Amino acid sequence: MTTATTPRLSSDEYMKLEDQYGAHNYHPLPVVLSRGEGVHVWDAEGKQYYDFLSAYSAVNQGHCHPRIINKLVEQARTLTLTSRAFYNDQLGEYERYLSDYFGLEKVLPMNTGAEAVETAVKIARKWGYEKKGIPSNEAKIVVAGQNFHGRTTTIISFSSDPDAKGNFGPYTPGFVSVPYSDVEAMRAELDKDTDKIAAVMLEPIQGEAGVFVPTEGYLKAVKELCAERNILFIADEIQTGIGRTGALLRICGDCTCQGHCERQPETYVTPDVLILGKALSGGAYPVSAVLANNEIMEVIQPGQHGSTFGGNPLACAVATEALEVIRDEKLTQNARELGHHFRAEVQKIVDDYPGLLKLVRGKGLLNAIVINDSPESKTAWNFCVKLAEKGMLAKPTHGNIIRFAPPLVIMKEQIEECVGMIRSVVEEMDAKL
């Protein structure tokens, strides 16, 4: 452990430590980060970078936002954990705040996104048996192909990613997958076994799959299909929510929120169950939550689900402040406006270099460039390495797709500087084709 008197290690030495003592379950870019502020991070040698991954959209409010950090320190000095064996003076206020903020009646607090997804699955199954009357142990949940909802054994059971799923069986039954953004495929599946389907669970945009945005009207159509058949609609907004896509929730659609969502009735799709995580704490602490109305959430009774850390005072204080920052600084609006600008500018590069780039897509400040090469190639990886050399951090997903998701506090001039870095890398790589 490094102390104030211990000489700092080099980036190479830090990477060797991880390689020697850590499980090899990630393949990071060769950059060792040691400090962050706003849209920037610095490596162990002091080089500054733009962060265009935002810890997979956990730091929407920017790295080490002073309001969030001050609230964390203040609460940490007072009370951090009681467990749910007792009440605490933060949880009820937090639950009321979250309920008002997102428009659903009840909150079940958890810690990580995967825990929240597992919680939503349990709620949906229990609702299916006790409210819908599904025969015991026969409930089904319909999901979309190419989904990413987490890494637990149950969640990977309905994954189509061979790396996430391979050799981790036997898998949990009770899930059916249909193609994403295909209303007719969804309709056919829901009609096939309506009486046994408890829920449909979707990502409003599939982030890990490569920022796949569904066709207009898809989410609303699925919600209507569910409502007609007494099936719960679960929205996994862990990555897409809390301002990232230019709306408070992506499921809101392209609404006209002014720093907070007004829920335009013609575009807003009300989920029966809402899953939140990541930016719920601004990246300062693991916080997630599942929200639903009373008729659904009341199926969970004492002793049937819980978490030692879920709803702890520190998490409640941090998450409340993180949401206040989103509202006060109008970060949702910023994401929407700068997202349009980013895609327009990158589209010019795509048009200029069709040999290297295929397309740009996304919503708000969750975007992706698709490289004109096979997923098995190293082109996207090499692209990100060159970007890092110029001072911008991004990461490939699914081989030939690069996701771009900076903190929502980024400014237009910074977006333009980063677009310039992207163009510079494209010019260098295209010259070698």
C-alpha positions in Angstrom: 0.0 0.0 0.0 1.3 3.5 -0.9 1.6 5.9 2.0 2.7 9.5 2.1 6.3 8.4 2.6 6.3 5.6 0.1 7.7 6.4 -3.4 5.0 6.3 -6.1 5.2 3.5 -8.6 5.3 3.9 -12.3 2.3 3.0 -14.5 4.1 -0.2 -15.7 4.7 -1.2 -12.1 1.1 -0.7 -11.1 -0.1 -2.8 -14.1 2.3 -5.6 -13.2 0.9 -5.6 -9.7 -2.6 -6.1 -11.0 -1.4 -8.8 -13.4 0.4 -10.7 -10.7 -2.2 -10.4 -7.9 -5.5 -9.8 -9.5 -7.9 -12.1 -11.4 -7.7 -11.5 -15.1 -11.4 -10.7 -15.6 -10.8 -7.4 -17.4 -8.7 -6.3 -20.3 -8.0 -2.6 -19.6 -6.3 -0.1 -21.9 -2.7 0.4 -20.7 -3.4 3.6 -18.7 -3.1 3.8 -14.9 -5.4 6.5 -13.5 -4.7 8.2 -10.2 -6.8 11.3 -10.1 -10.0 12.7 -11.5 -11.9 16.0 -11.6 -14.8 16.9 -13.8 -14.3 15.6 -17.3 -10.6 14.9 -16.8 -8.5 12.1 -15.3 -4.7 12.0 -14.8 -2.4 9.0 -14.9 0.3 8.0 -12.5 2.8 10.1 -14.4 0.5 13.2 -14.3 -0.7 13.1 -18.0 -4.2 14.5 -18.4 -7.0 12.8 -20.4 -10.6 13.4 -21.3 -12.6 10.6 -19.9 -15.1 9.4 -22.6 -16.3 6.4 -20.8 -17.4 7.9 -17.4 -17.0 4.5 -15.6 -19.7 3.1 -17.9 -21.9 6.2 -17.1 -21.5 6.1 -13.4 -19.8 9.5 -13.2 -22.4 11.5 -15.2 -21.9 14.3 -12.7 -18.2 14.4 -13.4 -15.3 13.0 -11.4 -15.2 13.9 -7.7 -18.0 16.4 -7.9 -17.4 18.7 -4.9 -21.0 18.7 -3.7 -21.2 14.9 -3.8 -17.9 14.4 -2.2 -18.7 17.0 0.6 -22.0 15.2 1.3 -20.2 11.8 1.4 -17.6 13.1 3.9 -20.2 14.9 6.0 -22.4 11.7 6.3 -19.4 9.4 6.7 -18.4 11.4 9.8 -21.9 11.0 11.3 -23.2 7.5 10.5 -22.4 5.1 7.7 -24.2 1.8 8.3 -26.8 0.4 10.7 -28.2 -2.5 8.5 -31.9 -2.7 8.1 -32.3 -4.2 11.6 -33.0 -0.6 12.7 -34.4 2.6 11.1 -32.0 5.4 10.2 -32.7 9.1 9.7 -31.6 9.1 6.1 -33.5 6.3 4.4 -37.1 7.5 4.7 -36.2 10.9 3.3 -34.2 9.4 0.5 -37.0 7.0 -0.4 -39.5 9.9 -0.5 -37.2 12.0 -2.6 -36.5 9.2 -5.1 -40.2 8.3 -5.3 -41.1 12.0 -6.1 -38.2 12.4 -8.5 -39.1 9.4 -10.7 -42.8 9.2 -10.1 -43.2 5.7 -8.6 -44.6 5.0 -5.2 -42.1 2.6 -3.6 -38.3 2.2 -3.5 -36.3 -0.9 -2.7 -32.7 0.2 -2.2 -29.7 -2.0 -3.2 -26.0 -1.4 -3.9 -25.0 -2.6 -7.3 -26.7 -2.7 -10.7 -26.6 -6.5 -10.8 -28.2 -6.7 -7.4 -31.0 -4.3 -8.6 -31.6 -6.5 -11.6 -31.8 -9.6 -9.5 -34.2 -7.8 -7.2 -36.4 -6.8 -10.1 -36.5 -10.4 -11.3 -37.5 -11.6 -7.8 -40.2 -9.0 -7.5 -41.6 -9.8 -11.0 -41.7 -13.6 -10.3 -43.4 -13.1 -6.9 -45.9 -10.7 -8.4 -46.6 -13.2 -11.1 -47.4 -16.0 -8.6 -49.3 -13.9 -6.0 -51.0 -11.3 -8.2 -51.3 -12.8 -11.7 -51.8 -16.4 -10.6 -49.0 -18.0 -12.5 -48.6 -21.7 -11.4 -45.7 -22.1 -8.9 -42.2 -22.2 -10.5 -43.6 -21.6 -14.0 -43.1 -17.9 -14.4 -41.2 -16.6 -17.4 -39.5 -13.3 -18.1 -39.0 -12.1 -21.7 -35.7 -10.3 -22.5 -34.0 -9.0 -25.6 -31.1 -10.6 -27.5 -27.7 -9.0 -27.1 -28.7 -7.7 -23.7 -26.4 -6.8 -20.8 -28.0 -6.7 -17.4 -25.1 -7.8 -15.2 -22.8 -10.7 -14.3 -24.5 -12.9 -11.7 -25.3 -16.5 -12.5 -29.0 -15.8 -13.0 -28.4 -12.8 -15.2 -25.9 -14.5 -17.5 -28.4 -17.3 -17.9 -30.3 -15.0 -20.3 -27.2 -13.5 -21.9 -26.2 -14.2 -25.6 -22.6 -13.2 -25.0 -20.4 -16.3 -25.1 -17.7 -14.7 -23.0 -20.2 -13.7 -20.3 -22.0 -17.0 -20.4 -19.5 -19.7 -21.4 -18.7 -22.5 -18.9 -20.7 -20.8 -16.0 -23.7 -23.3 -16.2 -26.0 -24.8 -15.3 -28.1 -21.8 -16.1 -31.2 -20.5 -14.3 -34.4 -21.3 -16.2 -37.4 -19.1 -16.8 -36.1 -16.6 -19.4 -37.0 -16.2 -23.1 -35.1 -14.0 -25.5 -36.5 -12.2 -28.6 -34.7 -9.9 -31.0 -34.3 -6.3 -29.8 -36.4 -3.6 -31.4 -38.7 -6.1 -33.0 -42.3 -5.4 -31.9 -43.8 -8.3 -33.9 -41.3 -10.8 -32.4 -42.2 -9.5 -29.0 -45.9 -9.7 -29.7 -45.6 -13.3 -30.9 -43.7 -14.4 -27.8 -46.1 -12.7 -25.4 -49.1 -14.3 -27.2 -47.4 -17.8 -27.1 -47.5 -18.2 -23.3 -49.3 -15.1 -22.0 -50.6 -16.7 -18.8 -47.1 -17.7 -17.6 -45.2 -14.5 -18.5 -44.6 -12.3 -15.5 -42.5 -9.6 -17.1 -40.6 -8.1 -20.0 -37.2 -6.6 -19.1 -35.4 -4.3 -21.6 -32.6 -1.8 -21.8 -34.1 1.3 -23.4 -30.8 1.6 -25.3 -28.5 -1.4 -25.4 -25.2 0.2 -24.2 -22.8 -2.7 -23.8 -24.0 -4.2 -27.1 -22.8 -1.2 -28.9 -25.3 1.6 -28.2 -28.1 0.1 -30.2 -31.0 2.6 -30.2 -34.4 0.9 -30.8 -36.7 2.2 -33.6 -39.0 5.0 -32.7 -42.1 3.9 -30.8 -40.7 0.5 -29.9 -40.6 1.0 -26.1 -44.1 2.4 -26.1 -45.4 -0.5 -28.2 -43.9 -3.0 -25.9 -45.4 -1.3 -22.8 -48.8 -1.4 -24.5 -48.4 -5.1 -25.3 -47.5 -5.8 -21.7 -50.4 -3.7 -20.3 -52.9 -5.5 -22.6 -51.7 -8.9 -21.3 -51.2 -8.1 -17.6 -47.4 -8.4 -17.9 -45.0 -6.2 -16.0 -42.7 -3.9 -18.1 -39.3 -3.6 -16.4 -36.9 -0.8 -17.6 -33.2 -1.4 -16.9 -32.0 2.2 -16.8 -28.8 1.5 -15.0 -26.6 2.9 -17.8 -29.1 4.9 -19.8 -30.8 6.7 -16.9 -30.2 9.9 -14.9 -29.6 12.3 -17.8 -27.2 10.2 -19.9 -29.3 10.1 -23.1 -30.6 13.6 -22.9 -33.7 12.7 -20.9 -33.9 12.0 -17.2 -34.7 8.4 -18.2 -34.2 7.1 -21.7 -37.7 5.6 -21.5 -39.0 9.2 -21.4 -38.3 9.5 -25.1 -37.1 12.8 -26.6 -39.0 15.0 -24.1 -38.4 18.6 -23.5 -37.1 18.4 -19.9 -35.3 21.5 -18.6 -32.8 19.9 -16.4 -35.5 17.6 -15.1 -38.1 15.5 -16.9 -41.6 16.9 -17.4 -42.7 13.5 -18.7 -44.5 14.6 -21.9 -47.5 12.2 -22.1 -47.0 11.6 -25.8 -43.5 10.3 -25.4 -43.1 9.1 -21.8 -43.5 5.4 -21.2 -44.2 4.6 -17.5 -42.4 1.4 -16.5 -44.0 -0.9 -14.0 -40.6 -1.6 -12.5 -37.6 0.8 -12.9 -34.0 -0.2 -12.2 -31.4 2.5 -11.4 -27.7 2.4 -10.5 -24.4 3.8 -11.7 -24.9 7.6 -11.8 -27.4 7.3 -8.9 -24.4 8.1 -6.7 -22.3 10.1 -9.2 -19.6 7.4 -9.0 -18.8 8.1 -5.4 -20.3 5.0 -3.8 -22.2 1.9 -4.9 -25.9 2.7 -4.9 -28.8 1.1 -6.9 -32.5 1.0 -6.5 -35.7 -0.7 -7.8 -38.8 1.4 -8.0 -42.4 0.3 -8.5 -45.9 1.2 -7.4 -47.5 -0.2 -4.3 -49.5 -2.9 -6.0 -46.3 -4.5 -7.2 -43.9 -3.7 -4.4 -46.2 -5.0 -1.7 -45.4 -8.6 -2.7 -42.1 -8.2 -0.8 -42.6 -8.7 2.9 -40.1 -8.8 5.8 -37.5 -11.5 5.6 -38.1 -12.2 1.9 -35.4 -9.9 0.4 -32.7 -7.6 1.7 -29.1 -6.4 1.8 -26.8 -5.5 4.7 -25.7 -2.4 2.9 -28.9 -1.6 1.0 -30.3 1.7 2.2 -27.4 2.6 4.4 -27.2 6.2 5.5 -24.1 7.0 3.5 -25.6 5.8 0.3 -28.9 7.7 0.9 -27.1 11.0 1.5 -24.8 10.6 -1.5 -27.5 9.5 -3.9 -29.8 12.4 -3.0 -27.0 14.9 -3.6 -26.1 13.3 -6.9 -29.6 13.6 -8.1 -29.8 17.2 -6.9 -26.7 18.0 -9.0 -28.3 16.5 -12.1 -31.3 18.8 -11.6 -29.5 22.0 -10.4 -26.8 21.9 -13.2 -29.3 21.0 -15.9 -27.1 18.1 -17.0 -29.9 16.3 -18.8 -30.4 19.3 -21.0 -26.6 19.6 -21.6 -26.4 15.9 -22.6 -29.2 16.4 -25.1 -27.8 19.5 -26.7 -24.1 18.4 -26.8 -25.1 14.9 -27.9 -26.7 16.4 -31.1 -23.5 18.4 -31.7 -21.1 15.5 -31.1 -23.0 13.2 -33.5 -23.2 15.9 -36.2 -19.5 16.6 -36.0 -18.5 12.9 -36.0 -20.8 12.2 -38.9 -18.7 14.6 -40.9 -15.7 12.5 -40.1 -17.6 9.3 -41.0 -18.6 10.9 -44.4 -15.0 11.9 -45.1 -13.5 8.4 -44.2 -15.9 5.7 -45.2 -13.0 3.2 -45.6 -12.4 3.3 -41.8 -15.7 4.3 -40.3 -19.1 2.9 -40.9 -21.5 5.0 -38.8 -22.1 7.0 -35.6 -25.2 6.4 -33.5 -26.6 7.2 -30.1 -28.7 9.5 -27.9 -27.6 12.3 -25.7 -24.0 11.7 -24.6 -24.2 7.9 -25.0 -22.8 7.4 -28.5 -20.8 4.9 -30.5 -18.7 4.8 -33.7 -18.8 1.5 -35.6 -15.4 0.7 -37.2 -15.5 -0.6 -40.8 -13.8 -3.8 -39.9 -14.7 -7.2 -38.4 -15.4 -7.6 -34.7 -12.4 -10.0 -34.6 -10.0 -7.3 -35.8 -7.9 -5.1 -33.5 -8.7 -1.9 -35.4 -11.0 -0.5 -32.7 -8.6 -1.4 -29.9 -5.7 0.3 -31.8 -7.9 3.3 -32.4 -8.5 3.7 -28.7 -4.8 3.3 -27.9 -4.0 6.1 -30.3 -6.8 8.2 -28.8 -5.2 7.7 -25.4 -1.9 8.9 -26.7 -3.6 12.1 -27.7 -5.3 12.5 -24.4 -8.7 11.0 -24.8 -10.0 7.7 -23.2 -12.6 5.5 -24.7 -13.0 1.7 -24.9 -14.1 -0.8 -27.6 -17.1 -3.0 -27.1 -18.0 -6.1 -29.2 -14.8 -5.8 -31.2 -15.4 -3.1 -33.7 -17.5 -0.6 -31.8 -16.2 2.3 -29.7 -18.5 3.8 -27.1 -18.2 7.5 -26.3 -19.8 8.6 -23.0 -18.2 11.6 -21.3 -19.4 13.1 -18.0 -22.4 15.3 -18.6 -20.6 18.3 -17.2 -18.6 18.6 -20.4 -18.7 21.8 -22.4 -19.1 22.5 -26.1 -15.5 23.6 -26.6 -14.3 20.4 -24.9 -16.5 18.3 -27.2 -15.0 20.1 -30.2 -11.4 19.5 -28.9 -12.2 15.8 -28.5 -13.8 15.6 -32.0 -10.5 17.0 -33.2 -8.6 14.2 -31.5 -10.9 11.6 -33.2 -10.4 13.2 -36.6 -6.6 13.2 -36.1 -6.6 9.5 -35.2 -8.8 8.7 -38.2 -6.5 10.6 -40.6 -3.5 8.7 -39.3 -5.1 5.3 -39.5 -6.8 5.9 -42.8 -3.5 6.9 -44.3 -2.2 3.4 -43.6 -5.2 1.5 -45.2 
